[in-house]
Amino acid sequence: MQCIGLGLVPLKAQALIGERTVIGHCDSFNLNSLVFDSDAPCKILFEEGYCYGMYAKDYYGKGDVPYGKVAADMDNLAELGHLACAHGRACFEAVRDALEACIEEDDFLDELYTNLELAYM
């Protein structure tokens, strides 16, 4: 699967805006260091997941998906599973640690809830 040029730059910009809108002032949670930097613990999962999502959107289309189509895609699905096993724990732990550091800030949760309510009204 080749995913070069499938819109990662605009997606990154939207994610970074969303991060500041929802997470607010907590600097412990930083999408660049978690997802986008070259050594980010979630980089491979994000890029491969995004790539597969773009592929799947075209491959599967909308509506019901016949079993044969899923069966023919098993190699790609297996590869996603291997990536999740290889990189999932490091990504989860990095995100968990960042959020736990934010939660220790006195007003983080109140600010988070307020930001989420405003974002989804």
URGIZI-V27470 format. One record per residue. N is the residue number from 1. OMEGA is omega in radians with two decimals (none if undefined). NEAR is the number of other C-alpha atoms within 10 Angstrom. D_LAST is the distance of its C-alpha to the last C-alpha in Angstrom with 1 decimal. Layout:
# URGIZI-V27470
n | omega | near | d_last
N | OMEGA | NEAR | D_LAST
N | OMEGA | NEAR | D_LAST
This chain:
# URGIZI-V27470
n | omega | near | d_last
1 | -3.13 | 8 | 37.7
2 | -3.03 | 9 | 37.3
3 | -3.12 | 14 | 33.9
4 | 3.04 | 8 | 34.9
5 | -3.14 | 7 | 32.8
6 | 3.00 | 13 | 29.9
7 | 3.12 | 12 | 27.1
8 | -3.10 | 14 | 26.9
9 | 3.09 | 10 | 26.8
10 | 3.12 | 10 | 23.6
11 | 3.10 | 12 | 22.0
12 | -3.14 | 15 | 23.2
13 | 3.13 | 11 | 21.8
14 | -3.14 | 11 | 18.3
15 | -3.13 | 14 | 18.7
16 | 3.06 | 16 | 20.0
17 | 3.12 | 12 | 17.2
18 | 3.12 | 13 | 14.7
19 | -3.12 | 16 | 17.1
20 | -3.14 | 16 | 17.2
21 | -3.05 | 15 | 13.5
22 | -3.07 | 18 | 13.0
23 | 3.09 | 22 | 16.6
24 | -2.96 | 15 | 17.2
25 | -3.06 | 14 | 20.8
26 | -3.10 | 19 | 22.4
27 | 3.11 | 12 | 25.2
28 | 3.11 | 16 | 26.4
29 | -3.05 | 22 | 23.7
30 | -3.10 | 17 | 24.7
31 | 3.10 | 20 | 23.9
32 | -3.09 | 16 | 27.0
33 | 3.12 | 16 | 29.3
34 | -2.97 | 19 | 27.7
35 | -2.90 | 21 | 27.3
36 | 3.13 | 18 | 28.6
37 | -3.06 | 12 | 31.8
38 | -3.14 | 12 | 35.0
39 | -3.11 | 12 | 35.6
40 | -3.08 | 16 | 32.1
41 | -3.12 | 22 | 32.2
42 | -3.03 | 25 | 29.4
43 | -3.08 | 20 | 30.5
44 | 3.13 | 20 | 32.6
45 | -3.13 | 18 | 30.1
46 | -3.08 | 14 | 27.3
47 | -3.14 | 15 | 29.7
48 | 3.09 | 18 | 31.4
49 | 3.09 | 15 | 28.3
50 | 3.13 | 17 | 26.8
51 | -3.13 | 18 | 30.2
52 | 3.11 | 19 | 30.5
53 | 3.11 | 12 | 27.1
54 | 3.10 | 14 | 28.2
55 | -3.08 | 17 | 31.6
56 | 3.12 | 13 | 30.2
57 | 3.12 | 10 | 28.0
58 | -3.05 | 10 | 31.2
59 | -3.05 | 14 | 33.5
60 | -3.10 | 14 | 31.8
61 | -3.12 | 10 | 29.9
62 | 3.07 | 8 | 27.7
63 | -3.11 | 6 | 28.6
64 | 3.14 | 7 | 31.2
65 | 3.13 | 11 | 33.2
66 | -3.11 | 9 | 36.9
67 | -3.10 | 9 | 38.5
68 | 3.12 | 8 | 40.8
69 | 3.09 | 11 | 38.1
70 | -3.14 | 14 | 36.7
71 | 3.14 | 10 | 40.2
72 | -3.10 | 10 | 41.0
73 | -3.04 | 14 | 38.1
74 | 3.13 | 11 | 39.2
75 | 3.11 | 11 | 40.5
76 | 3.12 | 15 | 37.2
77 | 3.11 | 14 | 35.4
78 | 3.12 | 11 | 38.2
79 | 3.07 | 12 | 37.9
80 | 3.10 | 16 | 34.1
81 | 3.11 | 12 | 35.3
82 | 3.09 | 12 | 37.9
83 | 3.13 | 15 | 35.6
84 | 3.12 | 17 | 33.2
85 | -3.07 | 11 | 36.3
86 | -2.99 | 13 | 37.6
87 | -3.04 | 15 | 34.6
88 | -3.09 | 17 | 32.0
89 | -3.14 | 13 | 33.2
90 | 3.12 | 15 | 33.5
91 | -3.14 | 21 | 29.9
92 | -3.10 | 14 | 28.6
93 | 3.13 | 13 | 30.7
94 | 3.12 | 19 | 29.7
95 | 3.11 | 20 | 25.9
96 | -3.13 | 13 | 26.7
97 | 3.13 | 14 | 28.9
98 | 3.13 | 18 | 26.4
99 | 3.10 | 17 | 23.6
100 | 3.09 | 13 | 26.3
101 | 3.10 | 15 | 27.3
102 | -3.09 | 21 | 23.8
103 | 3.11 | 16 | 23.6
104 | 3.08 | 10 | 26.9
105 | -3.00 | 10 | 25.4
106 | -3.01 | 9 | 24.9
107 | -3.05 | 11 | 21.3
108 | -3.06 | 18 | 19.9
109 | 3.10 | 14 | 18.1
110 | 3.12 | 11 | 16.6
111 | 3.13 | 16 | 15.4
112 | -3.13 | 19 | 14.2
113 | 3.12 | 13 | 12.1
114 | -3.14 | 12 | 10.7
115 | 3.11 | 16 | 10.1
116 | 3.11 | 14 | 8.5
117 | 3.14 | 11 | 6.0
118 | -3.10 | 11 | 5.5
119 | -3.04 | 11 | 5.9
120 | 3.08 | 6 | 3.8
121 | none | 5 | 0.0
